[in-house]
């Protein structure tokens, strides 16, 4: 992309002022973005937050998910307790209104 700028002698000062203001705004935005990313990394929030989860593996023989059991001590002789996977409700609608997508069997 090529930009053609026509410079007249009376507009040189104005053009220099616009370019210097634009460069200073870009530097300020870059500095604020770096500060935002640093603070978010310290508190583990924002777009780059780390989410912890357990990865479930797939069995090679049956091609099904292998269940995850709770960790226990070496000398604990209780029956193993299975961990249920969490339900992903990150994008859940919290308005408690019925969905307009499914209107019933006959659309009423």
HUQUIRA-V871067 format. One record per backbone hydrogen bond with DSSP energy under -1.0 kcal/mol. NH is the residue of the N-H (numbers start at 0). CO is the residue of the C=O. E is the energy in kcal/mol with one decimal. If there is no record, write none. Layout:
nh-><NH;NH>
co-><CO;CO>
e-><E;E>
This chain:
nh-><10;14;15;16;17;18;19;20;21;22;23;24;25;26;27;28;29;30;31;32;33;34;35;36;37;38;39;40;41;42;43;44;48;58;62;65;69;75;82;91>
co-><7;10;11;12;13;14;15;16;17;18;19;20;21;22;23;24;25;26;27;28;29;30;31;32;33;34;35;36;37;38;39;39;45;63;58;56;80;72;67;88>
e-><-1.5;-2.6;-2.3;-2.0;-2.2;-2.3;-2.3;-2.2;-2.2;-2.1;-2.0;-2.1;-2.0;-2.1;-2.0;-2.4;-2.3;-2.2;-2.3;-2.3;-2.3;-2.1;-2.4;-2.5;-2.1;-2.5;-2.6;-1.9;-1.7;-1.8;-1.2;-1.7;-1.1;-3.3;-1.3;-2.6;-3.0;-1.1;-3.1;-1.1>
